[in-house]
Amino acid sequence: MNSSLNAARRRRELDEVRSDVVDVLVVGLGATGAGAALDAASRGLSVAAVDAHDIAFGTSRWSSKLIHGGLRYLASGQVGVAWESAVERDALLRFTAPHLVSAHPYLLPLTPAVPRSMAASLMAGYRLGDALRAAARTPRHLLPGPSRLAARRTLTLAPYLRAEGLRGGLLSWDGRVVDDARLVVALARTAAAHGARVLTRCRALALAGDGARVRDELTAEEFDIRARAVINATGVWAGELTPSVALRPSRGTHIVLRPGALGALHAGLHLPIPGERNRFALVLPQADGRVYAGLTDEPLDGPIPDVPEAPESDIAFLLDVLGTALDHPLRRADVAGAFAGLRPLLDTAGAPASLGGRTADLSRRHAVLRSPDGVVTVVGGKLTTYRRMAEDAVDAACPHARPSRTARLPLVGAGPVRPGTPGRLARRYGSEAWAVRELMREDPALAEPVALGITRAELVWAVRHEGALDADDLLDRRTRIGLVPEDRAAALPAAEAALAYS
């Protein structure tokens, strides 16, 4: 079946779900929800998947872009979570999304803030992580092992580090996704190719074990979707639809540094957070020249916003952490933008007392819960393990279905890339890059760059094939132009013009 998502398909499939009874209704189109839709559809089940906003609207697009093997979980004794992460990382690197996920080097500078005993412990941890890689059968050519670097080599990779007192660096490798929102779009489109009806701007108002009352947010019309099983995959908002689910959301903030703010940075950085044990800030250079730096972990109290804001206190905290290792501290003016995501951490009995209110120490293990009315809710976890979370949710909702096949099921774009395809397009579209380039050949005006090297053709492609319905979808999720306000404003006319190509 065709994988293309667009306004015309949405209208047609909205009409269909009003009269059908589907096997599975999935609510939420983040990584886990889109993954559940794909898992169920690829088992031969009929599926409707809805979201109040857009694909990857919530937490999934605010990650650190890491596809990691769970080294931090090893350090805290969560061996099972670490193993699950390593296995799922292997699946993404080798089978399901090799066009979107690849290995990336990460450098931990051995500054005076990292005593020799700590450096030895970290290197031992890296070697344990490499043993997990081997156990998960990830080839070393896809994910190299750790090594220790001299100070000169360390400064070559990260020239803005403070040279005084630098003893060298620890180099490790882990997975990263070129764009987390693009991974979720690929999941949703692959689900659509297997027959799932993927319906954005369709808000679930109430859930029951046999379906949901929903509202088309574009027309305000309400109707019922009937289903034999219902999966609540709304992440941090899960408790609003299933009140029996108790969550303790935490806010993770990243800052977006302007191109050149850290010079020619050739590796990601892990920087110890002062006063914390086994917590590190992450600095991750992007292909477009920007640099993301994060990550805070602060409890969120009160109502859960649709789009969380990054407070100035978080931005100042991250700049201070970066300042502990850089030759010249960064200024607030070096920050071009910021974003915050909310982690849907499961509230466990006794957690507030045992953790002193900290969310940083809560387990990242996911949970699948069934409410008294039969709704299955999946919460917790992280981006790396979305596929396993989705599989477990479908197993719980549909215990008599055939086994999951998603561990080796390639996502849209995972096929061979045609020779001569520009590297930037190949990293974003994989085997579909040639089709995006064909748009430029058919209409040379579409080859014009909009921002960050992204062309008008890519915006048109998103409207025709990736389900983008408005300018926000184009700028904030199908591309990440919108992370920097001035880039967003400059690209807005091109995004609005692209909508006419539907």
N, C-alpha and C positions, 0 to 999 in steps of 0.2 A: 504494500500500500504506500501511497505517497507520504513523505515525511513533512511536506510543507505545511506550515501553520500561517494563516492569514485571516483577514476579517471575513472573507466570504465563507471559508470553511467553518469559522466560529458560528456564523449565523445558521448555517445548515445543520451543524451538529447540536446547537442549542434546540432547534426544532425537534431533532431526533430524540434527545433525552427526555423530552416531555412525555413521550408516548411509550418509551421502552422501559423495561426493568433490566438494569445492568447487574452483572455479577458482583462488581466491586465499584464503590464510589470512594475516591480518594479526595480528601479535602486538604488543600495546601500544595503549592507547586514550587517549594524549595527543593533542595537536592534529595531529601528523603521522600517527599511526596511524589516528585517526578520519577524518582527511582522506584517507588512502589507501583506507580502507574505502569512503568515499563516492565517490572517484574511480573505483575499480574497479567498484562496483555501478552507478554511473551510466553506465558503458560497456556494461552488459549482462552483466557477469561475475557468477557466483555467489560470494558472499563470506562468510567467517566471520571475525570480529574478536574477539580475546580479550584480557583483562587480568587479571593476578593479583589486582588490587584493585578499583578503580572507574574510571569515566570521569574523566579529568583528575586522577588521583591523584598523578602525579609532577610533573615540572618545569613543565608547562603552567599549573598553577594558581599558581605562585610567581613569575610574571613581574612586570614593572613596569607592566603593563597598557597598554604603548605599542604602537601600530600605526604604525610610523615609516617615514619615507622614506629612511632610510639616510644622514643627514647625517654621522654619525661615520665611516662607511665612506668617504665622499668625502674627509674630512680625512686618512685613512690611505692614500688612493690605491686603495681597493677600489671602483673605479667600477662594475664589473659587479654587485657585491653591492648597491651603492646603487641602481642602476637597477632591479634585481629587486625591491628593497624598495618603491620608488615605484610600480611597476606593481601589485604585490600589495596595497599600501595602497589604490590606486584601486579595485581589484576589490571589496574589503571595503566601502569607503565608498559605492560606487555600485550594486553589483549583488548581492553575496552576503549581506552582513550589515549593511545600513544601520540596522537597529533596534538593533544592539549596538555599532557602531563609528561614531564621529563625530569632528569636529575639536575640538581643545582648545587654548587659549592657554598658552604657556609663557614665563615672564619670566626673563631673565638680568639681575640687578641689576648696575649698573656701580659696584661698590664699589672702594675703593683696591686690592683684590686683583686687579682687572681693569684693567691699564694700557690706555691709549688705543690702542696698537698692537694689543693683543690684541682689543679691542672692534672695531676696524676689520676685523681678520681674521675675527672671528666673524660680523660682518654680511655680509661677502663670502661666507662659507660659507652663511649663510641664503639669500642671493640665488641661489647655485648650487642649493641645495635647492629653491627656488621654481621655478627653471628645470627641474629634474627633474619637479616637479609638472606643469608645463605640458607637458613632453614626454610624460608619462604620460597626458595629457588629463584630469586631474582638474580640474573647474571651480573657479574661484576662489571662487565662493559657497560651495562645500563646504570649501575649505581656503584661508583668506585668506593674503596675503603678509606678510612681516616688516616691522617698523617700529621706529623709535627713539622712546622716550618720555621726557618730562621727569621730573625727580625727583618732582614732586608727583603726577603721574599714576601713577608707579611705586608710590608709597606708598599710593595709593588701592587698587590691586590687591593689594598685600601690605603692610598697615599695620604688621606686626611687624618689618619690615626696619629696620636701623640707619640713621637719617637722616644721621648725621654722615659726610661724605665721599661721600655718594651722588650720582652725576652723572646718574642717570636709569636707563634700562633698555632692553634689547633684547627686543622682543616677537616671538615666532615662533609658528607654528601647526603642529600635527602631529596624527596620529590617536591615538585611545585607545579601548580597549574597556571597556565598563562593567564587565565581569567576565570574565576570561580563562576561568575554568572553565565559565561559561555558554556561551561560544563553542564550547568543545569538546563540551558536551552537545548543542548545536544541530547540530554536525557529525555526531555519532553518531546522533542521531535522524533527520537527513536521510538518512544512509546506510541506516538501518533502513527508511525510507520507500521506498527503492529496492531493498529486498529483502535487505540485508545482515543477517546474524545477529550481533547485538552481545551478547557474553557476558562479563559481569563476574564476578569471583570465580572465574576459570578460569585457573589458572597453567600456563604452558608450562614443562615440565620439561626437554625436549630438542627441538631443531629439526633437521630434515633438509630436503632439497630437495623431498620429496614429502609433507610434513606435520609433525606434532608429537605428542609425548606430553604430555598435559595432565592436570591434576588439578582437579576441582571442589572449591574451597576450602570450600564449605558442607557437603559430604558426605564429603570425602576420597577419593572414587572417582576412579580413574585410567582413562583411555581414550585412544584415538588419534583425531586429526582428520586425514583424508587430503586432500591438496590438490595441484593441478597446479603451483602456485607459492606460495612462502612469503616474506613480507616481515617482517623484524625491525625494528620501529619502537619499541623499548623505550627509546630515548634513552640516558641515562647508564648504564643497565644492559645495553646491547646486547652488550658484551663477555662478559657472563656466559653468554649463549646462543650467541654466535658468537665464540669465543676469538681468532680472527684479527683482530678489530677492536680497535684500540688507541685508547683515549680518555684525555684529560687533563681530568677534571672540575674545574670551578671553582665555588665557593660564592658566591652572591649573596644578601646579607641585606638585608631591609627592616625598618624599625620602623613600628609603627602608633601614631600619636599620638592622644591623646584629643580628642574634639570640643572646639573652642575653644582648643586649645593654641597655635595660630598665628593666632588671631583670625579675622576675616572674610577668608579667603584666596580671591581670585577668579581665580587663575591658578596653573598649576603653576610651580615654580621650578627653574631650573638654577643650581647653585652650584658654582664651581670647587673641585676637591679640591686643597688645598695641596700643593705639591711635585710635582704631576702635570701632564702636558701633554695637553690635549684630553680630560680626564676630568672629569665633572661629577656631583655628586649630584643626584638628582631628588626634588622634593617635589611630591606629587600629591594635591590635595584630593578627597575622595570625596563622593558624593551623600548618604551617611548621616552626614556630619559628621566622620568620621575623616579622618586624613591619613596617607598612606603616604610614607615617606622612605627612599631607598636610593641607591646600590646598591654593595655591596662586590664585590670580584672577587679571591677568594683561592683558591689551589690546594687541592684536597682530596686528601689522602693516606690510604691505608688502605681498609678496607671501605666500600662505598657503602650508606648507610642508606636504609630505605624512606622515612622522613620526616626530613630533616636538621634539626638544631637551630641556632638563631641564637646564637652565643656572645656572652657579655657584652663581649668585646673588639670585636666588630663593632658592637654597640649603642653602646658608648662612642665608637668612631670616627665613627659617623654623627652622634651628638650634637655632637661636636667640630666636624665640618664645618658643621653648621647654625649653630653658635655663631659662626662667622666672619662671618656676615651678619646675624644677628638682633640686635635692640635689647636683648633680655633672653634670655640663654642658657636653653635648656631643661634641665630636671632629669630624672633617671632616672624620677621618679614621673609625668612627662608621657607616658611610654611605656606604652601599655596592652597591647601585645603585640608580637610580632616573628615574622617568618617568613623561611625561607631556601630557596632553590632551587638545584639543581645543573645547570650547563650542560654538555651533552654535546659538548665541544670535541674535534675530531679531533686526535690526536697525529700530527704530521708529522715526518719525519726531520730531525734537527738542531734541532728547536724548543727543547728545553731549553737548548742552548748559546747559540742566537741570542737567546733571550728572557730569559736569566738566570733561568729558573724562573717567569716571569710568564705568567699565563693571560690577563691583560687585553689583551695584544697579539696573541693568536692570532686567526686569521681566523674570522669567523662564516659563511663559505661552507659550504654543506652538501655532503655527499658520499654517493654511492650506490655500495655495494660488493657484489660477488658473491663468496661464499666457494666453495671447491672443491666443496662438496656442492650448490651451486645456491641457497642461501639468499641473498636480497637484503636488505642492511642499509642503512638510511638514517639518517645521523647528522649532527650539527652544525646549522647554521642557527639560526633564531629564530622566535618566534611569528608575526611578520608574514608570513613566507614559507612557512608550513606548507603552503599549497596547492600551491605549485610543488614543494616537496620531495615531497609525496605523488604528484603527477603524474609526477615523474621516477622515483620508486620503482616505480610501476605500469608505466611504460614499460619499465623494465629487467626487471621480473618477467614481464611479458606483452607481448613485443615485437610480437605479431601482433594485439593488441586494437585496437579502433577508437580514434580520438583522444580525448583528455580533453575533457570539457565543463564542468568545474567553474569555469572563470574567469567564467562568467556564470550559474551555477546558484544561485538563491536558497536560503538555508538556511531551515529551519523558523522561522516568525515574521517573515520578511522582507516579507510582504505589507502591504497598506494597513491602517492602524489605525483602528478605528471611532471616529467622533466621540464626544467625551465620555469617552474612556478616560483614567483618571488617568495623569499623566505618568510617575510612578515605575513603574507596571506596564508602560506602553508601552515604557520604556527597557529593561526586563528581558525582556519577552515578545513585544514587537512585536504582530503581528496576532493572536496567541493570548491577548493580555491580556484580551479580552472573555470568554474561556472561564474564565479564572481568576476574574474578577469574578462570573461566573455561579455559581461554587461558593459565593461569599459570599451571593448572593441566595437560593440554594436552602437554605443552612444558615447563618443569621446568626452563629452561634457561630464560624464559620470566618473571619469578618471581624476577629476579635480580633487585635491586634498581638502578636507574640511578642518581637521585638527589632528595633531599627533600622528600624521601620516595616514589617518583613516580617510577613505575616499567617499564621495557621494554614492558610488556603486555599492559600497557596503551598507549604507543606510537603506538603499532601495532593496537590496537583498534581504535585509532584516524585515522590511515591510511585507515582501512577497513570500518569504519562506520561514521566518523565525517568529512570527506572531506579534510583531510590534504594531501597536494600535495608535500610539501617539508619540509626540516628541520626547516625553520623559522616558518611554520604553527605549527609544533609540539612543539617547544620550546617557542615561543612567544605568542601563542594564545590557543592551546589545553592544554598546561600547562603554568605556568609562570616561568619556570626555567630560561628563558632568561633575566629576570629582573636584575640579577646579572651576570656581564660579566664572572667571573671565573667559576660560575656554568654552564653557557651556554657552555663555551669551554669544560668543562669536560663531558657534556652530548651530545655534537655534534656527536661523533662517534656512539653512541647508536641510536640517531635520524636518522642518515643516514642509519644505518642498518635496522631500522624498515620500511623504505620505500620499502625495497625488499619484504615485506610481503603483498604487495597489491594484 
